[in-house]
Amino acid sequence: MNKSNQINFVDKLKTKIQKAGTRAPVTKLRTTNIQWIKKLPRKGLDYQKKERQILIHTTNFGERLFIQYPGKESRKYNKNGKKRVTTAIRPWDFRPILYKSNSNNPHQDMSFGMMWATIFETTEKITRKNRKEIIRMLAILLYRMAFMIDHQEIEIFKTIQREIKYRNNDNISMSGEKKIQLTKIYKYRPQKNIVGHISKICPKWGNISFEAFLFYNELLSWNEDCKYFYRNFHVKSDAKWITSTGRINTLLTHIRILGYMSGDIPLSEIFDDFARRKGISPANDDETIRICGMFIKTE
C-alpha cells in the first residue's frame, strides 16, 4: 500500500477504545436488533419442519446472506421426544444461510471454529510485506463490528422472505420470494473502500468473498446476542444483561486469534482462556491496542 492510501485508511478506521456498559452507545443498538429478531412472526414455524428465510444482505459478488429461523436451539423437544433442558431452549435462535451468485444450493453452515480456521488459512497466504497490515485492518473491522460502529439505522427495512419445508426423505422445498417491510433495524455497513482493499489482497476467505465473510460473522454474532439476552432475561432469575457477553466477547476472541497471527499474543494464553472460559478468549483493552496498532486511538 502506498503511503497516501495508508494514511487515508488509518483516518477512516481509527477508533477509540469502546465500553460495553448499560449506558454505552452499543447497548441501544444491540437491544434494538435483538428485539427485531424477537418480533419476527413464528406462527406455524418449527425447526426442520417449516422454517423461514429473510434476506439481510447481497454482496458485490452476488452472494446472498439470509437469516433462517427458528434454529435448532428453539426446540423444546429432542428428536427422541424427550424434553430439552429449559436453559438450553432459545426461541429466538436463527442461523446464517449463504447462497453463492445464481445458486439455490446453500453454502455449508459455518461455525466460529470454521471462521477461525479461515482466518489462519487466509492470513498465512498473505505476503510477509502485507500480512501484519491486513491483520491489523481486519482486527479493527471486527472491533468496530463488535461495538456496532459501522451499523446504520434503517427505519423501514425492505427485503424478501421465503419459506423452507422439510420432507420425510430429507429433501426440502422452497417457496417463491415475497417482498416484505420490517421495522427499524441497525444494519451492518462496512466502508466499501476498506472492504475493497482487503478483497484485492485476499479475494477468497475460505471459498467466499471477504464481504461475505464479514457479514457471516455479523450474523453469527447477532445470534449470540439473541441467545444470551434471552437466557439472562427469561431464564435466569437475576434478569441481568451481561453486556460483554454475546457479540462483543465473540468478536474480541476473533481479534485475540489475530493477535497470535500478528505475533502480539502467545497461543498458550489463548488456549488457557478457552479452557477456563468455555470456548472464548476475548482480547482485553491493552491487547486490542497492541493488535490493532495504528488503527486505535490511544490519547
N, C-alpha and C positions, 0 to 999 in steps of 0.2 A: 504494500500500500504506500502511495506517495505521501509526503508529509502533510500536504494541504487536506487530503482526504482523511488522514488520521486525526487531524485537529478537528475537522468537521464532525466526524463520528463521535469523538470524545465530547464535543459540545452538545450533541444531540442525546447522548446516552448518560451523561454524568448525573448521578443520583446520590442523594444524601441517604444516610442510614435511616431505615424506617422502623416504626414501632407497631406492635400488634395489640395494643390495649383497647379497651372498650370504647375509648374516645378517639382512637386513631382513624384517619380517613378511610382506610381499607375496610374497617368493620362494617360501615354502612353499605359499601359496595358488595361485600361478601354476603351480608344478610339479605340484600335485595335479590341477588341471584339465587340464593338458597330458597327464598320464598317463591321465586319464579318457578323453580322446579317443583316445589310443594304444590303449587296451584295447577299444575298440568292435569288435565282430565284423565282419570284412570278407570272410569266405569267400563266394565266389560273386558278389561285387560288382565292378563295373567302371564307370568314368566313362562316362556317356552310353550305357550298355548296361543295367545294373541298379544302381540306387542306393537308398539307404535314408534315410528322414527320421525324426528324433527330435524330438518336441515339447519345447521348452525353456521357453516362456512364453506365456500368454494374457493380453492386456491387458484393461483395464476396458471397452474398446470392442469386445471380441470378436475382435480381431486375434490371429492365432496365428503365433508365430515358431518355426520348426524349424531344426535344422541338417540339411543334406543332404550325404551323403558317399558314395563318395570324390569329391573335387574334381578339377578339370582338371589340377592340378599333381601329381596322384598317378600319372599315366600315364607308363609307361616308353617309349611309342612315340607319335609324332605320327600324324595321320590318314593321312599318306602311307606309314606303316610304318617310317619311319626312327627309330632310337633317339634319344631325347632326351639332352641333356647331363646327365650324372649330377647335377651340382649343382642342376639345375632340378627334380629329382624330389622331391616332398614327399608321402610316402604317407599322412600324417595330414591332408591338406588337405580342408577342407569349405567350404561356403558357407551363409550365412543365407538362408532362404526365408520370406517373409511372405505370409500369406493374410488378406485382409480378412474381416470377420464374414460367416459363411454363404456363403463363396465357395470354390470348388475351383480357381479360377484364380489362380496366384501373382502377386504384385506383381513388377514388373520388378526384376532384380538391381540393387543399388545399390553403386557403388564409393565409395572415400574421396573422390574428386573430386565425386561427386554429394552426399555428405554436406556438403562444404564449400560447395557451391553452395546447398544447402538452408539452411545457417546464414546465408549472405549474404542470401538472399531473404527469410527469415523475420524476421531481426532488423531488416531495412530497413523492414518494415511496422509495427514496434512504435512507438508514440507516443514522442516525444522524452522525455516525462516518465518513462516506464518502461524505456526502451531500455537504459541503462547498467546499471541494477539487474538486469534479466533476463540480460544478457550476463554479468555477474559471477556470478550464480547458476548459469547453465549452465556457466561455466568451472569453478566449484568442484565441480559434479556430475561433470564429466568428469575433474577431478583426482582425485576420490575413486574414480571408476571405474578410472582408470589404476593406482591403488595398492590397489584392491580393498577399500576401507574399508567399502563398503556390501554386501559379499558375506557371505552366511551359510552356515554348514556344514550340509549335509543328508547324514545318514549313509546313508540309502537313498532314492534318487531314483526316485519312481514317476511314470511317464509313459506315452506311447504311441509306437509306431513304425509305419511303413508303408513298403511297397516301391514304387519307381518303375521301370517298364520302358519302354525306348525302342523304338519301331517303326521300320522302314525308311523310312516316309513322314513321319518326324519327329513323329508323334503319340506320346503316352505313355499308359500305363495305370497306375492306382494301385490298390494292394491296399486291403483294409479295415484298420481300425486295430486294433492288437494292444497290450494292456496289458503293460508290462514293468517290471521293477525293476532299477535300475543302482546301481553302487557310489557311494561318497562323492563329493560334488561341492560346490564353493563357488558358490552361485547368487546372481546379482546381485539385490538387493532395495533399490532406492532408496526414500527416505522418501516415503510416499504424499501427505502434505500438501504437500511441496515440488513434487512432480510435478503435483499438482492445481492448485497456484497458478500455475505456468508455463503449464499447459494452458488455464487460463481466459483468460490474456492472449494466448497463441499456441496456439489449438486445433489448427492444422494445420501440420505440418512437412513440406514437400513436399505429398503428399496422404495422409500417415499421421499418426497421433496422436503427441504428444510422447513418450508412454510407449513406443510402438513405435520411434520414432527413437532413444531411449536404448538400448533392447535390441538394435536392429540394430547400433549401434556397438559394443556389448559383444560381440556375436558376431563381428563383423569383427576386433576387437582380439584376441579369444581365438584366432582362427585365425592371426593374425600371430605370436602366441606359439608356436603349434604348429610353424609353418613354420621360424622362426628357431631354435627349440630343436633340431629335427631336423637342420637344417643344421650347427649348431655341435657337436652331439654325435655325429652319424652320418655326416657328410660331411667336415668339416674335421678335420685331424689333431690340432689342438690341443685339441679337445673342451672348449672353454670356453663357458660360458653368459654371453653378453653381457647383463647384467641389465637395462639400459635399452632394449635392442633389442626390438622387438615391440610389445606393447600400450602400454607406457609412452611410448616416443617417438611412437607413432601418436597417442595421445590428447593428449600435450603439444603436438603440431602443431595439433590442433584448437584448443587453448587459445590458441596464438600467433595463429591466424587471428582468434579472438575478440578478441584484444588489438588487432588492427588495427581491428576494428569499434568498439571502445571508445575508440580514439584513443591507446592506450598503446604500440603497436608500429608503426613505419613499414613500409609494404608493401614497400618496396625491400629491407629486411633479410630479409623472409620469402622473397622471390624469390631473393635471393642464396643463402640457405640451401638452397632447393630445388635450385638448380643445383649446389651443391657437395656436397650430402649425398643425392643421388639420390632426391628426392621427399619428404623430410621436413624439418621446420623446428621442432623441439621448443623450447618455452619453457624457459629456464633458471630457477633459483630466484628470482632478482631480478625477472625478468619475470612469473613466476607470482604473486608478491606484489603487483605492480602491477595485473595483470589481474583477480585475484580480490578485490582490495581488502579490505573489512572481513571477508570470509569466511576469511581466512588468519590464523593465529596467528603473530605475529612475535616474541613475547617468548620 
